[in-house]
Amino acid sequence: MTRTDAAPAGDLQHYGDGGRVNQKYPGQQEREDWGGLSPEDYDRVLKAAGGDGGWQMPGPVSARFLASDARARGIMGPYGSGKTVTCFMDGLFKLRQQPRAKDGVRYMDSVVVADTYGSMYRNTVRTWHDWFPKDWGSWKGANERPALHQLRLRDEYGEMRWNVDFVAVGDHAAEDVMDGFEPGHGFINGAARLNEDVLTFLLGRIKRGGKKSLLGERAFQLKWNGLTADWNPPDMDHWLYKYFVLDLPKGWDFFEQPGGMDPDAENRTNLAPDYYEAMIEDMKHKPNDIQRLVHNKWGFAEDGEAVYPTYGQRHRFGAAIPFNPRRRLYIGLDGGQTLNPAAVFAQRDDEGQWRILMELCPGRCGASAFADLLVRCLQDNFPNARIEVYGDPAMDAGADKENGQLSWLDTVELALGLPITIAPTNEFGPRRDAVMKALANSTPDGRPGLIVSSECPSLLAGFGGKYHFPKYKEGGKEKTRDRPNKDHPYSDVHDALQYIILSVEGLGWVQSGHGRQRDRTYQEREAEAAMERQMTGRGDAVSWGWQP
């Protein structure tokens, strides 16, 4: 996507230019189709977008990215999705929002960071000049050296001056490269090729206010100061996954564009019709690269295949999911012979959506220590909950009960004061199928059948690939095992999740293809519990309310 003959934003001109670009506004329905933005937000965003012959928004995710005022924002997409130009336009958008200085001009200093100077001039600068030509102000810079573009622009509100530095980190320490900069705006281009120090040091250098000599009392009333970053998906052991998925800091925002083959893929109008199809053919011997660069999915750090290939961004809630005290709380346990016990806490709404609220995976500990942690977690997070607990059939094994020895299950039951219902089976196939079905389902109003809270980092990492089918070599051929790896804590929390969904929904639900649209009634649960007692001989498979 290039542009050299028109201003980069609607109703904007570079200093001294007499022409303007007419802004087109979409209709009400089109606004609503673009990511749920309000008409006011949509108009505000498109004020910084192209008109006739100018830049066009790649898609709804890009629109939401531009509308966000988060202090740090990341946008991840496949090849060709328009990420970099969107980030350039975001800088222009933020410039236009700045308050006027004493002289009536709006000012902003930006720094654009790349990995090497070769990459910077070959990719970043070349794309920048497609939209902001050298003769728009003063350009200083040459290959293998930093560059500075001092832009003088004008819109319907008056003059703007934008100083944009371009630097590359290369083999230098990020702290040394960032030293001396005090920008109001930063952009990390291709963040997956850089280490995390670039982000933290750049964010630390960004001013929390403007130049007091220019703005006076308005120096600390700027509309926005912060940074943006774009990248193609790296492997999921990359620092970006930790920062933007597993533990997103407060005041940050993360945006994932659809995959290139998705019906709502972004920027397709600027790509060849077979752009992604050709990429898939060219990369057919590198399935991990296809997943990353075409389908916009985090890659595998390990050599294996995903247990849940249908898991995607729609299933990740991106924040803590609040506990609803009016609904049952389901707890899944993985324990018994393992020294790495785990618990998963979930709820299910009337339309069948599973909401995974929290996980507990303390590492190596015995049944008594784990039970104490579990009770404390319930007291702190789920007061007055109506609870049902399900777990691994192996939890009741390994104890000499005739001589009074307690099993792992018995120990946890005593601490909870609640019965633990054994899952229908611990065979891996039905357990995986239950979660796969929940992932594939949608509620009648179009919501995903399963969403995961940000309070479940190990579950999220497992969904992303830490929980996978490992590959191995046999007779010179590469094969994939039919059981997932047992890496702790990822396999433990996923076992616990499988026990919940399989137990609550039932084997018939997994096999039938028909999901329930509501929670089972108390009478239905009691009837099932009675059948469980009859089949297993256990006298305690009954649901109880739990009061701390």
C-alpha positions in Angstrom: 0.0 0.0 0.0 1.7 3.2 -1.2 0.7 6.8 -1.5 2.8 9.7 -2.8 0.3 12.1 -4.5 -2.1 13.0 -1.7 -2.0 14.1 1.9 -1.8 11.3 4.4 -5.0 12.3 6.3 -8.3 13.7 5.5 -8.4 17.5 5.3 -4.6 17.7 6.0 -1.9 19.4 4.0 1.9 19.6 4.3 3.1 23.2 4.9 2.7 25.4 1.9 0.6 23.0 -0.1 -2.7 24.4 -1.4 -4.6 21.2 -1.9 -6.8 19.4 0.6 -8.2 15.9 0.6 -12.0 15.6 1.0 -13.1 13.4 3.8 -15.7 10.7 3.2 -17.8 9.5 6.2 -19.4 6.1 6.3 -23.0 5.5 6.9 -24.4 4.4 10.3 -24.5 0.7 9.5 -21.0 0.7 8.1 -19.8 2.4 11.3 -21.4 -0.3 13.4 -19.9 -3.0 11.3 -16.4 -1.7 12.1 -15.7 -3.2 15.5 -18.5 -1.7 17.5 -17.1 1.8 17.7 -19.6 4.5 18.4 -20.3 6.9 15.5 -18.5 9.7 17.4 -15.4 7.5 17.9 -15.5 6.3 14.3 -15.7 9.9 13.0 -12.9 10.9 15.3 -10.7 8.0 14.1 -11.4 8.6 10.4 -10.5 12.2 10.7 -6.9 10.9 10.7 -7.6 8.5 7.8 -7.6 9.0 4.1 -10.1 10.5 1.8 -10.1 10.4 -2.0 -6.8 8.9 -3.0 -5.5 8.8 0.6 -5.1 6.1 3.2 -8.0 3.7 3.9 -8.5 1.9 7.1 -7.3 -1.7 6.8 -10.2 -3.0 9.0 -12.1 -3.0 12.3 -9.1 -4.1 14.4 -7.0 -1.2 13.0 -9.9 1.2 13.8 -10.0 0.1 17.4 -6.3 0.3 17.7 -6.4 4.0 16.5 -9.3 4.8 18.8 -7.4 3.5 21.9 -5.6 6.0 24.2 -3.7 3.2 26.1 -0.2 4.2 27.2 1.3 1.3 25.4 -0.4 -0.5 22.5 0.6 -3.5 20.4 -0.9 -4.7 17.2 -0.1 -8.1 15.8 -1.0 -9.3 12.3 0.0 -11.5 9.4 2.2 -10.4 6.5 0.5 -7.7 4.5 -2.1 -6.6 7.0 -1.3 -2.9 7.0 0.1 -2.8 10.5 3.1 -0.5 9.9 1.2 2.2 8.0 -1.6 2.1 10.6 1.0 2.8 13.3 2.4 5.7 11.2 -1.1 7.2 10.9 -1.6 6.7 14.6 1.3 9.0 15.2 -0.3 11.6 12.9 -3.6 11.1 14.7 -2.0 11.7 18.1 -0.2 14.8 16.7 -3.5 16.3 15.7 -4.8 15.8 19.2 -2.1 17.7 21.0 -2.9 21.1 22.6 -1.7 24.3 20.9 1.5 25.9 22.3 1.8 29.6 23.1 2.5 30.3 19.5 -0.6 28.5 18.3 1.3 25.5 16.9 0.9 21.8 17.9 4.1 20.0 18.6 5.1 16.4 19.0 8.4 14.6 19.1 8.4 10.9 18.0 11.0 8.2 17.8 10.7 5.1 15.5 12.9 2.1 16.5 13.9 -0.8 14.3 16.3 -3.7 14.8 19.1 -2.8 12.3 19.8 0.2 10.1 19.7 -2.1 7.1 16.2 -3.2 7.9 15.2 0.3 8.9 16.1 1.9 5.6 15.0 -1.0 3.5 11.6 -1.4 5.1 10.6 1.2 7.7 11.9 4.4 6.1 10.9 3.3 2.6 7.3 2.8 3.8 7.4 6.1 5.8 8.4 8.1 2.6 5.5 6.6 0.7 3.3 8.5 3.0 5.5 11.4 4.3 7.9 12.3 1.4 11.3 13.8 2.2 10.4 17.2 0.9 7.6 17.6 3.5 9.9 19.6 5.8 13.6 18.7 6.4 15.0 15.2 6.1 18.5 14.3 7.5 19.8 10.8 7.4 21.7 8.2 5.4 22.3 4.5 5.4 23.7 3.0 8.6 23.0 6.2 10.5 20.1 7.7 12.5 17.7 9.9 10.6 15.4 12.8 11.5 12.4 14.1 9.7 11.2 17.5 10.7 7.7 17.9 9.3 5.6 21.1 9.1 1.9 20.2 8.5 -1.3 22.1 8.5 -4.9 21.0 9.0 -8.2 22.9 9.5 -7.1 23.8 13.0 -3.8 25.3 12.1 -0.1 24.4 12.0 1.7 21.3 13.4 5.3 20.5 13.7 6.4 16.9 14.1 10.0 15.8 14.7 10.4 12.1 14.0 13.7 10.4 14.8 14.6 7.0 13.3 17.1 4.8 15.1 18.1 1.2 15.1 19.4 -0.8 18.1 21.6 -3.3 16.3 24.2 -4.8 18.7 24.0 -1.9 21.1 22.3 -1.9 24.5 18.8 -0.5 24.3 19.5 1.8 27.3 22.4 3.4 25.4 20.3 3.8 22.2 17.4 5.4 24.1 19.6 7.7 26.1 18.9 11.4 25.3 15.5 10.9 23.7 12.5 12.5 25.4 9.7 11.8 22.9 6.0 12.2 23.4 5.4 9.2 21.1 7.4 6.1 20.3 6.9 3.4 17.7 8.7 0.0 17.7 8.5 -1.4 14.2 8.9 -5.2 14.0 9.0 -5.6 17.8 9.4 -9.4 17.5 13.0 -8.8 16.2 13.9 -6.8 19.3 14.4 -7.6 23.0 12.1 -6.4 25.7 14.6 -3.8 27.0 13.7 -1.7 23.9 10.1 -1.5 25.0 10.8 -0.8 28.7 13.5 1.8 28.2 11.6 3.6 25.4 8.5 3.7 27.5 10.6 5.1 30.4 12.0 7.9 28.2 8.6 9.0 26.9 7.7 12.3 28.6 4.7 12.4 30.8 4.1 16.0 29.7 5.2 18.4 27.0 7.7 21.2 26.8 6.8 23.7 29.4 8.6 26.5 27.6 6.2 26.0 24.7 3.0 24.9 26.4 3.1 26.8 29.7 0.5 25.5 32.1 -0.8 23.0 29.5 2.5 21.1 29.5 1.0 18.3 31.5 -2.4 18.3 29.9 -1.4 16.5 26.7 -4.1 14.3 25.1 -1.7 11.3 24.9 1.9 10.2 25.5 2.9 6.7 24.9 4.2 4.1 22.5 3.0 1.6 19.9 4.5 -1.5 18.5 3.7 -3.8 15.6 4.9 -7.3 14.8 4.2 -10.6 13.0 3.5 -13.5 15.5 6.7 -14.9 17.0 6.9 -18.2 18.9 4.9 -18.1 22.1 8.0 -18.2 24.4 8.8 -14.7 23.1 8.7 -11.8 25.6 5.8 -10.2 23.6 3.6 -13.1 24.6 4.4 -12.6 28.2 3.8 -8.8 28.1 0.7 -8.6 25.9 -1.1 -11.9 26.5 -0.1 -13.6 29.8 0.3 -10.5 32.0 -0.9 -7.3 30.2 0.1 -4.3 32.4 -2.6 -1.9 33.5 -3.0 0.9 31.0 -1.8 -1.2 28.0 -3.8 -2.5 25.1 -3.3 -5.4 22.6 -5.0 -5.8 19.2 -4.9 -9.0 17.1 -5.8 -8.7 13.4 -7.7 -11.6 11.8 -5.6 -14.2 9.9 -5.0 -13.7 6.2 -7.4 -16.4 5.2 -10.2 -15.3 7.5 -13.3 -13.8 5.9 -12.6 -10.5 7.7 -8.9 -10.3 7.0 -7.6 -6.8 7.0 -6.0 -4.8 4.1 -7.0 -7.4 1.5 -8.0 -4.7 -1.0 -4.3 -3.7 -1.2 -3.0 -7.3 -1.8 -3.1 -9.6 -4.8 -6.1 -11.9 -4.8 -4.0 -15.0 -4.2 -1.5 -13.3 -1.8 -2.0 -15.7 1.1 -2.8 -18.8 -1.0 0.6 -18.4 -2.7 2.3 -18.0 0.7 0.7 -21.2 2.0 2.0 -23.1 -1.1 5.5 -21.6 -0.8 5.6 -22.5 3.0 3.9 -25.9 2.8 7.0 -27.5 4.4 7.0 -25.0 7.2 3.6 -25.3 8.9 4.7 -23.3 11.9 5.5 -20.3 9.6 2.1 -20.7 7.9 0.4 -20.5 11.3 2.4 -17.4 12.3 2.7 -15.4 9.1 -0.6 -16.3 7.3 -3.1 -17.3 10.1 -1.7 -14.8 12.7 -1.3 -17.4 15.4 1.5 -17.5 17.9 4.1 -20.1 16.9 5.4 -23.1 18.8 8.6 -22.9 20.7 8.6 -26.7 20.9 8.6 -29.2 18.1 5.0 -30.4 18.2 1.4 -30.0 17.2 -1.3 -28.1 19.0 -3.7 -30.1 21.2 -6.4 -27.4 20.5 -5.8 -26.1 17.0 -9.1 -24.3 16.9 -8.3 -22.1 19.9 -7.9 -18.5 18.8 -8.1 -14.9 19.9 -11.9 -15.0 20.3 -11.5 -17.4 23.2 -9.1 -15.2 25.2 -11.0 -12.7 27.2 -8.0 -10.3 27.7 -9.0 -9.4 31.3 -10.2 -10.9 34.6 -13.7 -12.5 34.2 -15.8 -11.5 37.2 -17.3 -14.3 39.4 -21.1 -14.4 39.3 -22.3 -15.5 42.8 -25.8 -16.4 41.3 -24.3 -19.2 39.3 -22.6 -22.4 40.3 -18.8 -22.5 40.6 -17.3 -25.6 39.0 -13.9 -26.7 40.2 -11.8 -29.2 38.3 -8.9 -31.0 40.1 -5.9 -32.8 38.8 -4.2 -34.6 41.6 -3.5 -38.1 43.0 -0.2 -39.6 42.0 1.1 -36.3 40.5 3.2 -34.1 42.7 2.1 -31.0 40.7 -1.6 -30.7 41.6 -3.8 -28.1 39.9 -7.3 -26.6 40.1 -9.4 -24.7 37.6 -12.4 -22.6 38.5 -15.2 -22.1 35.9 -18.8 -21.0 35.4 -21.3 -21.7 32.7 -24.1 -19.3 31.6 -27.6 -20.2 30.5 -26.6 -20.1 26.8 -23.8 -22.6 27.4 -20.8 -20.3 27.4 -18.0 -21.7 29.6 -16.1 -18.9 31.5 -12.8 -20.0 32.9 -12.2 -17.7 35.8 -9.0 -18.7 37.6 -6.4 -21.4 38.0 -4.4 -22.7 41.0 -1.1 -24.5 40.2 1.3 -24.0 43.2 3.9 -26.5 42.0 5.2 -29.5 43.9 3.1 -30.1 47.0 1.2 -32.8 48.8 -2.5 -33.2 49.2 -2.8 -31.4 52.6 -0.8 -28.4 51.5 -2.7 -28.1 48.3 -6.1 -28.4 50.1 -5.1 -25.5 52.4 -4.3 -23.4 49.4 -7.5 -24.4 47.7 -9.6 -23.4 50.8 -7.8 -20.1 51.0 -8.4 -19.4 47.3 -12.1 -20.0 47.7 -12.4 -17.8 50.8 -10.5 -15.0 49.1 -12.1 -15.1 45.6 -15.5 -17.0 45.8 -17.4 -16.2 49.0 -20.8 -17.8 49.3 -20.3 -19.8 46.2 -22.4 -22.8 45.3 -19.7 -25.3 44.4 -19.4 -28.6 42.5 -16.0 -30.3 42.4 -14.8 -32.8 39.8 -11.6 -34.6 39.4 -9.3 -37.3 38.1 -10.4 -40.8 38.9 -6.8 -41.5 39.9 -7.2 -39.2 42.9 -8.9 -42.0 44.8 -6.2 -44.5 44.2 -3.0 -45.5 46.0 -4.3 -45.5 49.6 -4.6 -48.5 52.0 -8.1 -47.6 53.1 -8.6 -50.8 55.1 -5.9 -49.6 57.4 -7.2 -46.1 57.6 -5.0 -44.5 55.0 -6.6 -41.5 53.2 -6.3 -41.1 49.5 -5.5 -37.7 47.9 -9.2 -37.2 47.2 -10.2 -38.0 50.8 -7.6 -35.5 52.1 -8.9 -32.7 49.9 -12.6 -33.6 50.6 -12.0 -33.3 54.3 -10.4 -29.9 54.0 -13.1 -28.6 51.7 -16.1 -30.1 53.5 -17.4 -30.9 50.0 -17.7 -34.2 48.0 -15.5 -34.5 44.9 -17.2 -36.2 42.0 -15.0 -38.5 39.9 -15.0 -37.7 36.2 -16.8 -40.2 33.9 -13.4 -41.3 32.5 -9.8 -40.3 32.5 -9.2 -41.4 28.9 -7.6 -38.6 27.1 -9.8 -38.8 23.9 -13.2 -37.9 25.5 -11.5 -35.3 27.7 -10.0 -33.5 24.8 -13.1 -33.8 22.7 -15.1 -32.1 25.5 -12.9 -29.0 25.4 -12.7 -29.1 21.6 -16.4 -29.0 21.4 -16.7 -26.1 23.8 -14.2 -24.2 21.7 -16.1 -24.9 18.5 -19.5 -23.9 20.0 -21.1 -20.5 19.8 -24.0 -19.3 21.9 -27.3 -18.3 20.2 -26.2 -14.7 20.2 -22.8 -15.5 18.6 -20.5 -15.5 21.6 -17.7 -18.1 21.8 -18.5 -21.2 23.7 -15.5 -20.9 25.9 -13.5 -17.9 27.1 -10.4 -17.8 29.3 -9.6 -15.1 31.9 -6.3 -13.3 32.1 -6.1 -14.9 35.6 -5.2 -18.2 33.9 -1.6 -17.7 32.6 -0.7 -21.4 32.5 -4.0 -22.4 30.7 -3.4 -19.6 28.2 0.2 -20.7 27.6 -1.0 -24.3 27.2 -3.7 -23.3 24.7 -1.0 -21.3 22.9 1.2 -24.4 22.4 3.0 -25.3 25.7 0.4 -28.1 25.9 1.1 -30.0 22.7 1.6 -33.3 21.0 5.4 -33.9 20.8 7.1 -35.1 17.7 9.7 -37.9 17.5 11.8 -39.7 15.0 11.2 -43.4 14.1 12.9 -45.2 11.2 14.1 -41.8 9.9 10.5 -40.5 9.7 9.1 -37.8 11.9 5.9 -38.8 13.7 3.6 -37.2 16.3 2.7 -38.8 19.6 -1.0 -39.4 20.3 -0.7 -38.2 23.9 0.3 -34.6 24.9 3.4 -33.8 26.7 3.4 -33.8 30.5 5.1 -30.4 31.1 4.1 -28.8 34.4 2.0 -26.8 35.0 0.5 -26.7 31.5 -0.7 -30.3 31.4 -2.0 -30.2 34.9 -4.3 -27.2 34.5 -5.5 -28.6 31.2 -6.3 -31.9 32.7 -8.3 -30.1 35.4 -10.2 -28.1 32.8 -11.0 -31.2 30.8 -12.5 -32.9 33.9 -14.8 -30.0 34.5 -16.3 -29.8 31.1 -16.5 -33.5 30.5 -18.2 -34.1 33.9 -20.7 -31.2 33.8 -21.7 -31.7 30.1 -21.4 -35.5 30.2 -20.1 -38.1 27.8 -23.4 -38.1 25.8 -23.0 -34.4 25.1 -19.4 -34.9 23.8 -20.6 -37.7 21.5 -24.0 -36.5 20.4 -23.2 -33.2 18.8 -26.0 -31.4 20.7 -25.0 -29.0 23.5 -27.2 -28.0 26.4 -28.5 -24.4 26.3 -28.9 -24.1 30.1 -27.5 -25.3 33.4 -29.0 -28.6 34.7 -31.5 -28.2 37.4 -30.9 -29.3 41.0 -33.2 -32.3 40.4 -31.3 -33.4 37.3 -28.0 -33.1 39.2 -29.4 -35.1 42.1 -30.7 -37.8 39.7 -27.3 -38.0 38.1 -25.6 -38.1 41.5 -27.8 -41.0 42.6 -26.9 -42.9 39.5 -23.2 -42.2 40.2 -23.6 -43.6 43.7 -25.3 -46.7 42.3 -22.7 -47.3 39.7 -19.6 -46.6 41.8 -20.6 -47.5 45.3 -19.6 -44.1 46.5 -21.9 -42.6 49.1 -20.9 -38.9 48.8 -21.3 -38.0 45.1 -23.8 -35.2 45.9 -23.6 -31.5 45.2 -23.4 -29.3 48.3 -23.3 -25.5 48.8 -20.1 -24.2 50.4 -20.0 -21.4 52.9 -16.6 -20.0 54.1 
